[in-house]
Amino acid sequence: MKISVELTLTPLQDDFEPPIINFIKKLRNSGLTVLENPLSTQVYGDYDQVMGLLQSQIRDTFENLEHVVLSMKLVKSDRSDYEPHF
């Protein structure tokens, strides 16, 4: 089963960029389809692969940051090729 996941990582600290960059780089190195925009990062692929990656990367990020928020949306389908039709 294919899924699409949208993630927004928000470290609650002054120096917030390095943890976000580190998180995104680890997602990029996964071999999955990863797209970014200024507000979020999207990961696309097989459910078990995406969720396995997210489980380990979220755990690692949470263990290394004292205060952090992660917003996540899941869609059952691979929407990586979406283009507006209007």
PyRosetta script that sets phi, psi and omega in degrees:
from pyrosetta import init, pose_from_sequence

init()
pose = pose_from_sequence("MKISVELTLTPLQDDFEPPIINFIKKLRNSGLTVLENPLSTQVYGDYDQVMGLLQSQIRDTFENLEHVVLSMKLVKSDRSDYEPHF")
pose.set_psi(1, 132.3)
pose.set_omega(1, 179.1)
pose.set_phi(2, -91.8)
pose.set_psi(2, 144.5)
pose.set_omega(2, 176.9)
pose.set_phi(3, -137.1)
pose.set_psi(3, 162.3)
pose.set_omega(3, 172.6)
pose.set_phi(4, -124.7)
pose.set_psi(4, 135.0)
pose.set_omega(4, -179.1)
pose.set_phi(5, -129.7)
pose.set_psi(5, 130.6)
pose.set_omega(5, 174.2)
pose.set_phi(6, -107.4)
pose.set_psi(6, 130.0)
pose.set_omega(6, -176.5)
pose.set_phi(7, -125.0)
pose.set_psi(7, 139.8)
pose.set_omega(7, 170.1)
pose.set_phi(8, -131.4)
pose.set_psi(8, 111.7)
pose.set_omega(8, 179.7)
pose.set_phi(9, -95.9)
pose.set_psi(9, 128.5)
pose.set_omega(9, -178.1)
pose.set_phi(10, -129.9)
pose.set_psi(10, 91.1)
pose.set_omega(10, 173.6)
pose.set_phi(11, -68.6)
pose.set_psi(11, 132.5)
pose.set_omega(11, -178.8)
pose.set_phi(12, -94.0)
pose.set_psi(12, 72.8)
pose.set_omega(12, -178.6)
pose.set_phi(13, -156.8)
pose.set_psi(13, 162.1)
pose.set_omega(13, -178.5)
pose.set_phi(14, -63.6)
pose.set_psi(14, -46.5)
pose.set_omega(14, -178.1)
pose.set_phi(15, -91.8)
pose.set_psi(15, 73.3)
pose.set_omega(15, -170.6)
pose.set_phi(16, -87.5)
pose.set_psi(16, -21.2)
pose.set_omega(16, -174.4)
pose.set_phi(17, -67.2)
pose.set_psi(17, -44.6)
pose.set_omega(17, -177.7)
pose.set_phi(18, -56.5)
pose.set_psi(18, -43.1)
pose.set_omega(18, 178.1)
pose.set_phi(19, -65.3)
pose.set_psi(19, -33.8)
pose.set_omega(19, 178.7)
pose.set_phi(20, -67.8)
pose.set_psi(20, -46.1)
pose.set_omega(20, 179.2)
pose.set_phi(21, -60.8)
pose.set_psi(21, -44.2)
pose.set_omega(21, 179.0)
pose.set_phi(22, -60.8)
pose.set_psi(22, -44.9)
pose.set_omega(22, 179.2)
pose.set_phi(23, -59.8)
pose.set_psi(23, -47.2)
pose.set_omega(23, -178.4)
pose.set_phi(24, -66.1)
pose.set_psi(24, -41.5)
pose.set_omega(24, 179.3)
pose.set_phi(25, -61.2)
pose.set_psi(25, -38.7)
pose.set_omega(25, 177.5)
pose.set_phi(26, -66.2)
pose.set_psi(26, -37.8)
pose.set_omega(26, 176.9)
pose.set_phi(27, -65.3)
pose.set_psi(27, -43.2)
pose.set_omega(27, 179.5)
pose.set_phi(28, -59.4)
pose.set_psi(28, -37.2)
pose.set_omega(28, -176.9)
pose.set_phi(29, -76.6)
pose.set_psi(29, 0.5)
pose.set_omega(29, -175.7)
pose.set_phi(30, -78.1)
pose.set_psi(30, -19.7)
pose.set_omega(30, -174.5)
pose.set_phi(31, 89.1)
pose.set_psi(31, -7.8)
pose.set_omega(31, 176.6)
pose.set_phi(32, -82.0)
pose.set_psi(32, 165.9)
pose.set_omega(32, 175.2)
pose.set_phi(33, -76.2)
pose.set_psi(33, 121.0)
pose.set_omega(33, -179.3)
pose.set_phi(34, -127.6)
pose.set_psi(34, 123.8)
pose.set_omega(34, 176.8)
pose.set_phi(35, -121.0)
pose.set_psi(35, 146.3)
pose.set_omega(35, -178.3)
pose.set_phi(36, -128.9)
pose.set_psi(36, 152.9)
pose.set_omega(36, 168.9)
pose.set_phi(37, -141.8)
pose.set_psi(37, 177.1)
pose.set_omega(37, -175.9)
pose.set_phi(38, -63.4)
pose.set_psi(38, -17.9)
pose.set_omega(38, -175.4)
pose.set_phi(39, -107.6)
pose.set_psi(39, -20.6)
pose.set_omega(39, -176.2)
pose.set_phi(40, -161.3)
pose.set_psi(40, 173.2)
pose.set_omega(40, 176.1)
pose.set_phi(41, -125.8)
pose.set_psi(41, 137.0)
pose.set_omega(41, 179.6)
pose.set_phi(42, -114.1)
pose.set_psi(42, 139.8)
pose.set_omega(42, 177.0)
pose.set_phi(43, -124.0)
pose.set_psi(43, 134.0)
pose.set_omega(43, -175.9)
pose.set_phi(44, -127.9)
pose.set_psi(44, 141.4)
pose.set_omega(44, 174.9)
pose.set_phi(45, 158.0)
pose.set_psi(45, -163.6)
pose.set_omega(45, 179.2)
pose.set_phi(46, -66.5)
pose.set_psi(46, 138.1)
pose.set_omega(46, -176.1)
pose.set_phi(47, -50.4)
pose.set_psi(47, -52.4)
pose.set_omega(47, -175.9)
pose.set_phi(48, -64.4)
pose.set_psi(48, -38.8)
pose.set_omega(48, 178.7)
pose.set_phi(49, -67.6)
pose.set_psi(49, -47.4)
pose.set_omega(49, -178.7)
pose.set_phi(50, -63.6)
pose.set_psi(50, -47.3)
pose.set_omega(50, -177.1)
pose.set_phi(51, -68.7)
pose.set_psi(51, -34.6)
pose.set_omega(51, 175.7)
pose.set_phi(52, -63.5)
pose.set_psi(52, -44.7)
pose.set_omega(52, 177.0)
pose.set_phi(53, -61.4)
pose.set_psi(53, -48.7)
pose.set_omega(53, -177.9)
pose.set_phi(54, -63.7)
pose.set_psi(54, -39.5)
pose.set_omega(54, 179.6)
pose.set_phi(55, -58.1)
pose.set_psi(55, -47.1)
pose.set_omega(55, -178.0)
pose.set_phi(56, -72.1)
pose.set_psi(56, -40.7)
pose.set_omega(56, -177.2)
pose.set_phi(57, -73.1)
pose.set_psi(57, -36.8)
pose.set_omega(57, 176.5)
pose.set_phi(58, -66.2)
pose.set_psi(58, -43.5)
pose.set_omega(58, 178.5)
pose.set_phi(59, -59.3)
pose.set_psi(59, -47.9)
pose.set_omega(59, 179.9)
pose.set_phi(60, -59.9)
pose.set_psi(60, -45.1)
pose.set_omega(60, -180.0)
pose.set_phi(61, -64.2)
pose.set_psi(61, -45.1)
pose.set_omega(61, -179.9)
pose.set_phi(62, -65.1)
pose.set_psi(62, -34.6)
pose.set_omega(62, 178.7)
pose.set_phi(63, -69.9)
pose.set_psi(63, -26.6)
pose.set_omega(63, -176.1)
pose.set_phi(64, -96.9)
pose.set_psi(64, -5.6)
pose.set_omega(64, 179.3)
pose.set_phi(65, -124.1)
pose.set_psi(65, 139.5)
pose.set_omega(65, -178.4)
pose.set_phi(66, -75.7)
pose.set_psi(66, -41.4)
pose.set_omega(66, -178.9)
pose.set_phi(67, -134.3)
pose.set_psi(67, 120.6)
pose.set_omega(67, -177.2)
pose.set_phi(68, -154.4)
pose.set_psi(68, 147.1)
pose.set_omega(68, 176.4)
pose.set_phi(69, -120.1)
pose.set_psi(69, 136.6)
pose.set_omega(69, 174.4)
pose.set_phi(70, -126.4)
pose.set_psi(70, 119.0)
pose.set_omega(70, 175.0)
pose.set_phi(71, -100.1)
pose.set_psi(71, 136.7)
pose.set_omega(71, -176.1)
pose.set_phi(72, -140.8)
pose.set_psi(72, 135.3)
pose.set_omega(72, 172.9)
pose.set_phi(73, -120.2)
pose.set_psi(73, 138.8)
pose.set_omega(73, 178.9)
pose.set_phi(74, -120.7)
pose.set_psi(74, 137.2)
pose.set_omega(74, 176.2)
pose.set_phi(75, -127.9)
pose.set_psi(75, 134.0)
pose.set_omega(75, 178.7)
pose.set_phi(76, -83.3)
pose.set_psi(76, 85.7)
pose.set_omega(76, 173.1)
pose.set_phi(77, 160.7)
pose.set_psi(77, 157.8)
pose.set_omega(77, 176.9)
pose.set_phi(78, -90.4)
pose.set_psi(78, 107.4)
pose.set_omega(78, -177.1)
pose.set_phi(79, -101.4)
pose.set_psi(79, 17.6)
pose.set_omega(79, -174.8)
pose.set_phi(80, -64.2)
pose.set_psi(80, -22.4)
pose.set_omega(80, -179.5)
pose.set_phi(81, -99.4)
pose.set_psi(81, 14.2)
pose.set_omega(81, -178.4)
pose.set_phi(82, -62.4)
pose.set_psi(82, 133.0)
pose.set_omega(82, 171.8)
pose.set_phi(83, -137.3)
pose.set_psi(83, 133.6)
pose.set_omega(83, -179.9)
pose.set_phi(84, -57.9)
pose.set_psi(84, 142.3)
pose.set_omega(84, 179.6)
pose.set_phi(85, -102.6)
pose.set_psi(85, 12.9)
pose.set_omega(85, -179.1)
pose.set_phi(86, -124.3)
pose.dump_pdb("model.pdb")
